[in-house]
Amino acid sequence: MGTTVAVLVGSATAAFAETPNDQLIIGTSLAQVLSLDPQQGTEVKTQEILANTYDRLVFSDQADGYKIKPQLAESWSVDDKGITFKLRDATFTSGNPVTAKDVVFSIVRLLKLDQSAATNYKTAGYTADNIEGLVSAIDDKTFRIELTDKVIPEALLYRLAMGVSSVVDSVEVEKHVKNGDYGNEWLRTTAAGSGPYTLRRWTPNDIVLLEANKDYRAGAPAIRRIVMRHVPESQAARLMLERGDIDIANALTAADVRTFETKTGFVIDQVKTGGYYVLAMNAGREALAKPEVREAIAYGINYKGIADTILGSYGRWRNVPVPEDWAGAIANPDWSFQPEKAKKLLADAGYPNGLSLTLKTISQTPRVDMATAIQASLAEIGITVTIQQGNGADIVAAHRARDFDLLLPQTGSFMPTALGSLDNFASNPNNAKEANNAGNFVWRSAWDIPDLNALREQANRERDDAKRLDLVRQIQEKFIALKPAVLPMFERFEPIVVSGRVKGYSGHPWSLTRIEAVTKTDAP
């Protein structure tokens, strides 16, 4: 995993307002926060809410090379068949004790709900049909999960560190089950966790209020209240941060991030997510089913121009689905902006006069500007693109329903290894529409890749490091050769601008940023 880079910047003096020292005010975009159910919500901003209202068995510590560390688990032991965890003493905010039964309930619930949140477990061989036989509560303080033949222990531990693996209060959730929904309707808008904060209020596209859990097992956090304010306009968020009305801004444009490079009293935290900004092409469409058309589009995008003028601190050009500084990464293919080559590929595919496509994108920085730039560069090769913007719910639903020509999603990596990143790009065990595997990133693009999927499965169960890295290289080479319908364009970074008053805040690559150790000082 690339490191989180925090750089103190600037020379000019900023004037701060006196926001309370015991409150952390975050200016962000809440447009994609659709559900607070930890076994359902996977969006980036949702994860930061879940990270603070729930605990998991283990977590990935960005301060220590993304090593797996204990959270609800006090310790664990690995054998050839599975992993056994010993739980520490902890209570949910309801006052109920955290037990191994709650862990079993949470993992079973994740697979039984069978939504996109379960995807990383399903690729590891855990399903709604087999999960109850693979997890067990040996006693109140001992939880065990068996390994499948598709996952190695390290990769399973990273899955257990994901936000979707948050442990919910089974006693409270079961009180709110309706029509076999596993309590989903209730948990969408409330919290039933054991984390350092409790959910006081969530108003969609407006505000999230989190209050410190005074009974938290590690002690009440210093920050009494976290306020996440929906500030979708970058310029407004920049001005609020400069005035001291907010402490953190994490949805600024690249241009507005750059303005803080010349201001004192701020920190720019550039978090390498391990994920990508992607151009998804629907291979279920006649034209996009042809590899030559997909390759023409790959040659028809001005990556360098977009990286230089739009992305800035949000990412860097990369067309291989493994970040360039990770072990096993191969060199980039020759997919630079080459209009004449792209036009010839289109002609060879039967489109000498070009074609028309629609591009769907969430109305959010920096994707709207990326869509406009892609529209302009594809026009130069004869592809007319109509852009359709929408909110998170609309665009995500269209993606999952295969209702698009082109679409601009983003990915993450659930673990700091090449396979963690590749999982989004090389997994599609059943491409049939009736499989309805909407949680699978490749399935959404109707891209059938049986050989690539088999190679990925082989790599995921290979325990020898050298052999696994060789398979990782083969996957990348085969991915490029197939002219992918899920085209990685840019490694995705998350630039966060933080007031110098805030101490101990470090953005997590999977947005699981905890606030429990954060403090604030007086304004200068």
SESELO-909941 format. One record per residue: residue in one letter; x, y, z of N, C-alpha, C, O in turn. Coordinates in steps of 0.02 Angstrom, whole numbers, plus 50000, padded with zeros to 5 digits. Example, Ala and Ser with C-alpha at 12.3 -4.5 7.8 and 13.67 -1.06 7.14 Angstrom:
// SESELO-909941
A506604971650390506154977550390506604983550390507124983450423S506424988850354506844994750357506455000250394506705005750402
This chain:
// SESELO-909941
M500434994050000500005000050000500445006250000500915006650039G500285010949957500645017249958500515020750023499985019950053T500995024550045500935027850109500505033950107500425037050054T500225035850164499865042050170500385047550180500795047250225V500345052650137500845057950138500545064150168500075066950140A500785066450224500545072550255501095077850249501655076750271V500935083550220501435088750208501185095250237500665097750218L501565098150284501395104850308501585109750254502125109450226V501115114350240501225118650182501125125950200500805127650250G501415130250158501205137050155501655142250185502145140850218S501455148550171501825154150197501365159750218501525163650263A500765160350185500305165650204499945163950269499915158150288T499685168950302499355167950367498615166950357498295170550319A498335161950391497615160650388497275163450450497575163350504A496665165750444496285168250500495775162950520495345161050480F495825160450582495405155050604494815157550646494885162150686A494245154450636493675155450681493755150650740494125145650735E493405151950793493465147850853492945142250853492465142550891T493045137150811492615131350818492825127650881493415127850899P492365124450917492525121350982493075116150976493115112450928N493495115951027494035111051027493795103951035494155099251018D493195103051060492945096251070492475093951014492125088951020Q492475097750958492075095850900492515095750838492945100150829L492395090950794492745090450731492235091450676491765087550669I492325096750635491855098450583492165096650515492695099350497I491835092250478492095089850414491635092250358491035090850359G491915095750310491555097650250491665092350196492235091150177T491135089250172491205083550128490615083150080490185087650079S490585077950040489985076450000489665070250028489975064950032L489035070850047488655065250073488195062250021487735058350037A488305064049958487845062049904487805054449896487285051849876Q488335050849912488345043649902488195039749965488215033549965V488045043250020487865039650081487125037550075486675041550085L487025031250057486365028650041486085024250096485475023650103S486525021150136486305016750189486865016350241487455016150224L486675016250306487165015550359487185008450387487495007150438D486865003850352486914996750370487614994350351487774994350292P488024992250399488714990450383488784984450337489294983550304Q488264980250334488284974550288487964976250221487824971750180Q487844982750209487554984950146487944990950117488114990850059G488064996050158488375002150133489115001250118489494999250161T489315002650056490015001950036490325008450012490915008549997E489925013750007490185019949979490725022950024490745021750084V491155027049993491745029650026491575033450090491855032050143K491115038250087490955042250146490585038250198490645039550258T490205033250176489865028850223490375025250267490255024350326Q490935023350237491435019550275491715023450334491855020550386E491805029950326492075033950382491565034250439491765034450497I490925034450423490415034350475490435027550511490435027250573L490445022150472490445015450501491075014150542491045010850594A491645016750519492275015650554492265018250625492615015650668N491855023350637491845026550703491255024250746491265025350807T490755021150716490185018850755490205011350768489825008750809Y490645007750733490705000550742491434998650752491895002350733D491534992950784492184989650786492154983350743491614980650730R492744981150721492804974750686493264970250728493544972550777L493334964150708493794959750744494504962550742494854962650792V494704964850683495384967250671495344973450627494814974950598F495884977150623495914982850578496604983250546497084980450570S496634986950490497264987950454497544994650476497224999850464D498124994650506498415000550537498855004350487499405002250471Q498595010050463498985013950414499615016950444500075018650408A499635017450510500225020250543500795015150549501345016850569D500645008850532501145003550540501144999050478501084992950483G501205002250420501264998450358500664994350341500724989250306Y500064996250364499434992850349499424985750375499104981350347K499784984650431499764978050462499094976950495498764981750516I498894970650500498274968950535498394969150610498864966050636K497964972950645498024973750717497364971750751496844971750718P497384970050815496774968050850496314973950864496554979450878Q495664972850861495174977950881494704974650931494834975050991L494164971450910493764967550958494114961150977494024958451032A494524958550931494914952550947495504954550992495824959650980E495624950651041496204951651084496814948051054497384950451058S496674942351022497204938450989496864933550940496254932750940W497284930350899497024925250853497584920350837498174921850844S497374914450816497854909250796497624906350730497024905350717V498114904850687497974902250620498214895050616498774893450637D497794890650589498014883850575497864882350502497654886850465D497964876250480497884874550410497154875150386497034875750326K496684874950433495984874750413495604881250427495064882250399G495864885450471495484891450487495834895950536496424895050551I495474900950562495734905950609495264906250669494664906650662T495564905950728495184906350791495354912850827495944914450836F494844916550847494934923050879494694922850952494174919850967K495084925950996494874926951065494654934251071495034938851053L494054935451097493784942151101493954945451167493994942151219R494054951951165494154955851226493474957751255492964956851222D493474960351316492854962751346492644969251313493044973951309A492034969551289491774975651257491014975451261490714970151268T490714981351255489984981751255489744985951196490104990451173F489154984451173488834988651123488544994851157488504995051218T488354999751118488085005851147487425004651182487205008751223S487104999051167486484997051201486624994651272486164994351313G487254992951287487434989951350487514982451346487764979351393N487304979551290487384972251281488124970551272488484974351240P488354964951299489054962951289489174960551218488724957751186V489774961851193489974959151127490194951951137490654950551176T489884947451101490044940351107490214937351038490104940550986A490474931351040490614927850977489984926650937490004926250875K489414926050971488774925350936488634931350891488374930650836D488824937350915488724943450875489164943350813488954945750760V489774940750819490224940350762489934935550710489914937050650V489714929650733489404924850688488804927950653488724927450592F488374931250692487764934350665487944939450611487614939650559S488474943450623488654948750576488914945950510488734948450457I489344940950513489624938050452489094934150414489064934550352V488684930350450488134926850417487654931850385487434930950328R487494937050421487044942250396487314945350331486934946550285L487974946650329488284949550269488154945150208487964947650155L488254938650216488164934150159487434932750144487254931850086K487004932650194486294931350182485964937450150485524936550107L486154943450168485894949350134486094949150060485724951250016D486704946650048486944945249980486914951449935486664951149879Q487164957049961487194963149921487924964249901488354960049913S488054970049869488734971249843489254971049899489834969649886A489044972549960489514972550017489834965650027490374965150055A489494960350005489734953550015490224951249962490484945649966T490354955349912490734953149854491414950249871491594944949845N491804953549914492474951149929492474944449966492944940549959Y491944943150004491884936550035491684931349984491934925649986K491244933149938491024928349888491604926249842491644920449822T492044931049825492614929249783493104924749821493524921449790A493044924549887493464920149928493134913549944493394909549982G492544912449914492214905949923491684905649976491414900249988Y491524911150008491004911350059490344913350026490324918349990T489814909650039489174910950007488604910750058488694908550115A488024913050036487434912650080487274905450098486994904150151D487444900850054487274893750065487754890250113487554885850151N488404892350112488894888550152489134892250215489474889250257I488954898650223489274902650276489124900050346489554900250390E488514897550357488344895250425488754889250446488844888050506G489024885450398489454879850415490184881750421490594877550440L490354887950406491054890150406491224894950462491804896750471V490724897150500490854901550558490524898550619489994895350614S490824899550678490544896550739490754900550800491294903550802A490314900450850490474903250916490624897450962490174893850985I491274896450975491484890751017491254891851089491024887251123D491314898051112491024900251175490924907851168491034910551115D490714911251221490554918351216491144922551193491044927751162K491744920351206492334924351191492784921251137493344923451127T492544916051103492954912651053492554911850988492034908550986F492814914950935492504914550869492984911050821493594912050825R492714906950777493124903550728492814904050658492204903650650I493254905150609493044905050539493494900350501494114900750506E493194895950461493584891050423493804894250357493474898550328L494384892050333494634894050268494284890050213494124884250222T494164893250156493934889550097494564887950056495124889750074D494454884450000495014882849957495174888649909495574887849863K494854894449920494954900149875495284906049910495314911449882V495524905149971495804910850007496364908550054496334903150082I496864912850061497404911550108497274915550172496894920450169P497574913750229497414917050292497504924650290497084928350316E498054927050260498174934350258497594937950224497364943050249A497364935250168496824938550131496164938250169495764942850164L496054933050208495454932650249495474937850304494974941050319L496054938750335496124943750388495974950750361495654954850395Y496214952250301496064958850272495324959650257495054965150263R494984954250239494264954650229493914956050296493424959850298L494154953050348493864954050415494004961150441493684963350489A494474964650410494624971550429494214976650391494244982550404M493814974350343493414978850302492824981550342492604978650391G492564987350319491984990150352491384985550351490984985650398V491304981550298490734976950293490764971450345490274967950356S491344970650377491424965550429491304968350499491464965150549S491024974450503490854977350567490394972650606489954969350578V490504972350671490104967950714489504971750741489574976750775V488914969250726488294972450747488004968950808488144963050821D487604972650845487274970150906486694965650885486154968050867S486804959150888486304954450862485654954750902485114953850875V485714955950968485114956251010484654962050987484054961150980E484954967950976484564973650954484314972950883483734974650868V484734970550839484534969950769483954964950761483484966250724E483984959450797483454954450791482784957050815482264954450794K482784962150858482154965150880481814968950823481214970250826H482204970750772481944975050719481904971650651481864975050600V481914965050650481844961450587481124961950562480654960750600K481054963650498480394963950467480394960050402480804961250358N479934955350397479854951550336480504948350312480654948150252G480894945850360481514942350342482064946850314482484944450277D482054953350332482554958050304483194958550344483614962750331Y483274954150395483874954150437483974960950472484544962650489G483434964650482483484971150515483744976650471483934981950495N483754975550405484044980350359483684987050359484004992350359E483024986950360482654993350359482844997650419482935003650412W482924994550477483104998150538483825000550536483965006250552L484284996050517484994997750519485205002650464485745005550468R484795003550414484955008550362485025015550390485405019650364T484665016950444484635023850469484845024550542484755029850572T485105019250571485325019550641485985015850648486275013850598A486225015050709486845011350720486765006650780486425008350828A487065000850776487034995950830487734992950840487834986950835G488204997450854488904995350858489204996150926488854997650975S489854995050929490234995650992490815000450984491295000251023G490775004950933491335009350918491385015250964490985015951010P491885019650953492005025350997491485030950990491485035651030Y491035030450940490525035550930489845032250918489805026550895T489315035950934488635033850920488335038550869488525044450864L487865036050830487525040150781486955043950814486485040950841R486995050550813486465054650841485965056750787485365057050799R486235058250726485785060650674486095059750606486695060650596W485685057750558485875057750488485305060350447484765057350445T485415065950413484935068650366485265068150297485755071650285P485005064050252485335063050187485465069650151485055074150150N486065069950121486275075950083486255082250125486135087750099D486365081550191486355087350235486885086750290487375090450289I486785082150337487225081950395487245075050427486755071350424V487815073450457487895067550500488185069950566488695073450567L487865068150622488115069850689488295063550726487875059050734L488915063050748489135057450789489335060050858489685065150863E489115056650912489275058550980489745053451011489685047450998A490215055851052490695051351084490335046251128489855047951163N490565040151125490305034751168490675035051234491245032751239K490345037651285490695038651349490875032051383491295031851427D490555026651361490705020051390491155015851345491195009751354Y491485018951297491905015051251492445011451290492725014051338R492595005351268493055001051305493745004051315494075002551364A493975008351268494635011451274494595018451304495095022051305G494005020351328493915027051356493585031651306493655030751245A493235036651331492875041251287493375045351246493885047451272P493245046351181493685050351139493725057651162493255060151194A494285060951146494365068051163493885072451124493615077251151I493765070751061493285074451019492585072051038492415066251026R492185076551067491525074751092491025073751036490565069651042R491105077450981490615077150927490955077650860491405081850851I490755073450813490965073950743490375076450702489825073550706V490475081650664489955084350621490195083850549490685086950530M489835079850509489985079450437489455083550400488865081750401R489665088850368489205093350334489245092250259489795091750231H488675091950227488655091150154488815097750121488405102350120V489415098150093489635104250058489885102049989490485101349978P489425100949942489625098249877489995103249833490345101149787E489925109749847490275114849807490975115949834491055118049891S491475114449793492165114749815492365121749839492695122549891Q492165126949802492355133649821492065135549889492395138849929A491445133449901491135134849966491525131450022491645134450075A491715125050011492095121450062492775124650074493005125050131R493095126850020493755130150028493695136350070494105137450115L493195140450057493105146650096492935145150169493165148650214M492535140050181492365138050249492985135750287493065137250346L493415132050253494025129650285494495135550300494785135850354E494555140150253494985145950264494735150250322495135152950360R494065150850329493785154850384493795151150450493705154250503G493905144650448493885140750510493205138150527493095135750583D492725138450480492055135850493492045128250493491615125150524I492515125150457492605117950458493335116450471493765120750461D493475110450495494155108450512494485104250458495095104150452I494075100850418494325096250367493895097050305493285097550310A494205097150246493845096950183494105091150142494705090750128N493655086650122493885080750085493505079750020493475074249993A493205085249993492885084749927493035090949886492605093449850L493665093349891493875099249854494105097249784494335091649773T494035101849736494345100649670495095100949677495365103649726A495435098249627496175098449628496415105649631496905107149666A496075110149595496285117249595496215120249665496655123949686D495675118649700495585121449767496065118349817496285121649864V496235111949808496755108949851497405112749843497755114049892R497575114349780498215117849767498265124549802498815126749817T497695127949814497725134549846498015134049917498275138949942F497955128249948498205127550016498965126150018499255125950072E499275125249960499995124249958500365130649978500965130449994T500035136349977500355142749993500065145850056500155151850068K499725141950096499425144550158499705140850218499775134650217T499875144550270500085141350332499475139050371498915141350359G499595134450417499055132350461498625126850432498075125550457F498865123550379498485118150348498955112350331499555113350320V498675106350329499035100350309498665097250250498055096450252I499045095550197498745091850142498935084450151499525082650148D498425080350161498525073250173498305069550110497705069050096Q498785067050071498635063650008498635056150020499165053050029V498045053150019497965046150036497935041949973497505042949931K498395037249966498395032649910497915026849926498045022849971T497365026449889496835021649906496955014649881496655009849905G497405013949832497485007449800496945006149748496935000849716G496495010949740495955010249692496055014549630496575017649621Y495545014749588495595018049522494965021949505494415020449529Y495065026949462494515029749422494485025549359494995024549325V493895023149342493815018149290493315020549238492825023949253L493435018549175492925019349123492615012449113492925008049083A492005011649137491645005349127491295005549060490935010349045M491385000349020491054999748955490594993648957490804988348979N489994994448935489504989048938489604984448878489394985948822A489924978748891490064973948837489424970348814489444966348767G488864971848846488234969348823487954973348764487474971248732R488254979148751488074983148693488454980648631489034978648637E488134980648574488434977648514489124980448499489594976648488A489204987048499489844989948481490374988448534490944986748518L490184989148598490674988448652490844981148666491304979748705A490484976548636490664969448641491284967948600491604962748611K491464972448553492034971248509492674973848541492724979748558P493184969448550493814971748580494134977548543494454981848574E494044977848476494344983248438494054990048457494404995048459V493404990248470493084996548491493334998548560493465004448573R493384993648605493624995248673494344997748670494535002248707E494754994648626495444996948621495475003848589495895007948607A495035005248540495005011848510494855017148563495165022448563I494405015548609494245020248663494855021148709494985026648732A495215015548721495815016148763496335020748733496685024348768Y496385020648665496855025148631496555032048619496895036648597G495915032848635495575039148620495495043748679495115048648675I495825042348734495765046448795496435049948808496965046848807N496395056348821496985060348835497145060048910497005064648948Y497445054448931497575053249001498025058649031497895061149086K498565060348995499035065149022498705071949032498805075249083G498295074048983497955080348990497485080449049497455085449086I497105075049058496645074649115497025074549181496825077949229A497565070849183497965070549245498245077349263498245079349321D498495080849212498825087349225498335092849243498465096949287T497765093049208497315098849215496725097649262496435102449288I496545091349273495945089949313496115086249377495915088349432L496475080649371496585076449430497055079649480496885080049540G497635081749458498115084549505498245079749562498495074149551S498095081849623498225077749682497725072049691497775068349739Y497235071449645496745066049651496985059549619496665054349627G497545059649583497765053349555498305054049503498555059549490R498495048349473498995048349420498805043149367498465038249381W499035044449307498875040249249499145033249259499735032349274R498705028349251498905021349258498355016949229497785017249251N498525012849178498035008549144498085001249164497744997049135V498494999649212498564992849237498244992649306498374997049347P497834987549321497454987549384497844985449446497564982549492V498494986749447498914986149506499324992549511499684994149464P499284996249566499665002449572500405001349556500694996149573E500695006249523501365005249493501915003949544502425001049527D501825006149607502355004949656502194999049703502494998449756W501724994749683501574988749722501944982749693502094982449633A502094977949737502454971849716502054968149662501454967049670G502404966349608502094962449555501794966649499501554963749450A501804973349504501514977549453501924977349389502534977349391I501574977049331501914977049267501904984149238501564988549264A502274985149184502304991849153501644993449118501264989049100N501524999949109500925002249076500935000349002501465000448971P500354998548972500334997448900500385004048863500405009348894D500415003648797500485009748757499805012848742499635013948684W499405014148794498735016948784498745024548796498365027148836S499195027848761499205035148762498695037748711498395033748675F498595044248708498115047248662498385047048592498835050948574Q498125042448550498345041548481497735041348436497505035848418P497465047148416496835047548379496835043548314496335040148299E497375043848275497375040448210497345032848219496995029348182K497705030348269497685023148283496985021148306496735015848287A496675025448347496005023948371495495023848314495055019548312K495555028648268495095028848210495155022548167494645019948144K495765020248157495855014148117495545008048152495225003948119L495615007648217495315002048254494555002248248494234997048240L494265008248251493545008948242493325006748173492825003248165A493705008848123493545006948054493584999348045493154996348014D494124996348072494204989048067493634985348102493454979748082A493344988548153492794985348190492124986448156491614983848179G492114990348100491494991448064491164998148078490574999048063Y491545002748106491285009448123491715014948092491995019048129P491785015048026492215020147995491955027248005492345031948001N491315027948017491025034548029490905035948103490545040648121G491205031848145491135032848217490485030148244490135026448210L490315031948305489695029748337489515034548393489915038948411S488925033748421488685038048475488565033848538488285028348534L488785036448595488725033048659488515037948713488615044048707T488225035348766488055039448824488525037748881488675031948894L488765042848916489205041948974488855044349037488655050249041K488765039849085488435041649148488955042649203489445039049208T488835047749245489295049149299488935052249358488435055849350I489185050949417488945054249477489165061549475489735063049455S488735066049496488885073249496489335074849556489115077349607Q489975073249548490435073949604491145075049578491335072449526T491525079049616492235080249600492625073749608492515070149657P493095072249562493245075749500492925072649438493125074049381R492415068249449492165064249394491795068249341491815066449282V491455073549361491095077549311491585080549261491465080349201D492125083449286492635086449242492975081049200493145082349142M493085075149228493375069649190492915067649133493145066449077A492265067349146491785065449095491805070449036491785068348978T491835076849052491865081948999492495081248957492465081948896A493055079848990493685079048954493675072848910493925072948854I493395067348936493345061148896492885062348836493025060048781Q492345065948846491895067748792492265071448736492175070048677A492685076148756493055080148707493565076048669493625076648608S493945071748704494465067948670494175062348626494445060948573L493625059148648493315054048606493005057048544492945053648493A492795063248548492525066648488493045066948433492865066848374E493675067448451494215067848402494325061348364494645061348311I494055055748390494125049348354493465047248322493415041848294G492955051548326492315050148294491785047148338491275044948313I491895047048404491395044548450491035050548482491355054448518T490395051148470490005056448500489735054048567489375049048571V489905057748620489715055748688489215060748717489345066748717T488665058148742488185062248779488265060648853488235054848873I488355065848893488465064848965487815065249003487415069848992Q487695060449047487125060549092487375060549164487695055749186Q487245065949201487435066449271486855064249315486275064949297G487025061649374486505059749421486775059249491487375059949502N486325058049539486555057149608486815050049617486765045849572G487085048749676487395042249689486905036449679487085031349650A486295037249704485815031849700485645030149627485615024349609D485545035349586485365034249516485925030849477485805025949441I486535033449483487085030849443487295023849466487435019549425V487325022849531487505016249557486985011049535487165005549516A486345012949538485825008249517485885006549443485795000849423A486045011649402486135010349330486725005749317486695001249275H487265006749355487855002449348487684995249365487854990649329R487344994249422487184987549444486674984049399486644977949397A486274988049363485764985149319486014984449247485624982549204R486644985849234486924985649166486564990549120486504989349060D486324996049149485935000949111486375006949092486275012449119F486855005849048487305011249028487695009048967487735003048951D487985013848931488485012448880489175013048911489555008148915L489325019148935489935020648971489745023449039489225026549046L490175022249089490035024749156490695025849192491175022249180L490705030749237491325032349273491275030449347491115034649389P491415024249364491445022249434492155023049462492615024849426Q492225021649526492885021449557492945015049597492445012349620T493555012649606493675006549645494125008149703494415013449708G494165003249748494645003449803494994996749805494894992449762S495414995849855495754989449865495654987449937495804991349983F495394981449949495234979450017495844977150056495814976150117M496404976250021497034974550056497614977250016497564978149955P498174978550050498744981950017499194977249977499804977349984T498874973249934499244968649891498954969049821498394971549812A499324966649773499094966749703498424963249696497994965649659L498324957649729497694953949723497114957949752496554957249729G497254962049802496724966249829496464971149778495854972349775S496904973849737496694978449685496394974749625495904976949596L496704969149607496484965349548495784962349556495454960949507D495574961449617494944958049629494354961549594493884958249572N494394968149588493864971749554493864970849478493354971949445F494444968949451494534969049378494584962149346494514961549285A494694957049385494814950349356494344945049384494484939049378S493794947149415493334942449446492644942949413492334948349412N492414937449385491724936949359491574929549348491614927149292P491384926049402491284918749396490684916749354490674911049329N490194921149346489604919349306489334925749275489034929849309N489424926549209489234932749175488504932849154488264937949129A488144927449164487444927149142487034932549177487124933949236K486584935649139486164940949168485754938349226485654941849276E485514932149220485104929249274485504927849338485204926649390A486174927849333486574927249393486474933149440486564932649500N486304938849410486144944949447486674946549500486514948149558N487294945949480487844947049528488044954449527488604956149508A487584958749548487674965949542488234968649585488484974149574G488444964749635489004966949676489684965949643490194968449667N489684962349587490304960849552490434966349500490024967549456F491024969449505491194975249464491214973449390490964977249348V491504967849372491564965849302490884963549275490724965049217W490494960049316489834957749294489414963649271489034963149223R489464969349306489074975249288489214977549217488774980449184S489814976149192489984977949123489864972349074490044972849015A489554966849097489384961149054489994958449017489934956248959W490564958649049491194956549018491364949449041491534948349099D491314944748995491404937649012492134935749008492444936148955I492434933749065493154932649068493314926049105493654926249156P493074920349081493164914149119493894912349131494064910149186D494324913149081495024911349090495374916049139495774913849181L495224922449135495524927249180495284926049252495674926649299N494644924549259494374923149325494694916849355494844916749415A494804911849315495124905649339495834907049362496054904249413L496184911249325496874913049344496884916849410497314915849452R496394921349418496344925049481496204920449540496504921149593E495754915549529495604910849583496214906749601496334905249660Q496604904849551497224901049564497704905249606498014902649653A497774911649589498234916049626497994917049698498394917349744N497334917449707497064918749774497174912949822497204914049883R497244906949797497344901249842498074899149846498244894449882E498514902449808499224900649808499574903649869499584909749878R499864899349912500174901649974500914903349965501204906650008D501224901049911501924902649899501974909649869501674911049817D502334914149903502354921149883502624922149812502334925949773A503154918749795503464919549729503004917049674502924920349622K502694911349684502224908649634501614913249627501354914149572R501384915949683500804920349681500974926749642500554929149603L501564929549651501764935549614501814934249540501644938549499D502054928249521502084926549451501384926149420501274928449364L500914923349458500214923149434499914930149429499524931449384V500104934449475499864941449474500094944849409499704948549379R500704943649389500954946649327500574943849267500404947449220Q500454937349268500074934249213499374937149207499124938149152I499054938349264498374941149264498374947949230497944949449189Q498864952149248498894958849219499014958549144498704962349106E499464954249123499614953649051499004951249012498864953848958K498644946449040498054943849007497504949149006497134949748956F497444952849060496944958249065497054963249008496574965248975I497664965448998497824970248945497674967248876497394970648833A497864960948867497764957748801497034957048782496864956848723L496594956648832495874955848819495524962448802494924962448787K495884968048803495584974648791494984975648837494414974948816P495114977248899494604976748952494004981348943494054986848916A493424978748965492814982748968492784986849032492354991149040V493234985549078493314989649138494024992549135494504989549157L494064998549106494715001549090494965005849147494685011249159P495485003649183495775008149234496115014049198496505013049151M495985020049222496275025949191496775029449236497305031449214F496595030049300497025033749347497005030449415496475028749441E497595029549445497615027649515497255033149554497335039049541R496855031149602496435035849638496735037749706496835033449749F496875044149714497095046749778496535050849809496085053149774E496555051649875496065055849910496445061549944496735060449998P496445067449915496765073149948496295076050001495725077749987I496545076650062496165079350118496545085350145497135084750162V496205090950151496525096950179496285097650251495685097850264V496765097950297496615097750369496885104050403497445106050390S496475107150445496705112850484497275110750530497275105250557G497755115250538498315113950583498105113150656498495110850697R497495115150672497235114250740497115106850756497095104850814V497015102850704496845095850712497475091650719497925092150677K497515087750770498105083550783497915076150783497415074150813G498315072050748498215064850750497745062150698497565056250701Y497535066450650497085064050597497505061450539497935065050513S497375055250518497725052350461497225048350420496935043450444G497115050450357496625047250315496805040050300497375038450285H496305035650304496405028550291496275027150217495815030150189P496655022750185496565021550113495885018650096495655019350039W495545015450143494885012650129494345016850164493785014550174S494525023050182494075027850214493845025550283493345028050308L494205020850313494035018550381494425022750432494765020050476T494375029250425494765033950467494435034550535493855036550541R494805032850587494545033150656494735039950686495275042650673I494275042650727494365049150757494535048750831494665053750863E494525042650860494565041950932495205044950962495205047151019A495765045050923496385047850950496515054950927497035057850943V496045057950891496135064750865495985069850919495535068950960T496375075250919496265080850965496285087350925496485087450867K496075092850958496115099450927496435104450976496335103851037T496795109150949497115114350990496755121050978496335121650933D496925125951019496635132551010496865135650945497415134150921A496445139950916496645143550856497215148250872497235151250926P497695149050824498255153550836498035160850840498445165250850
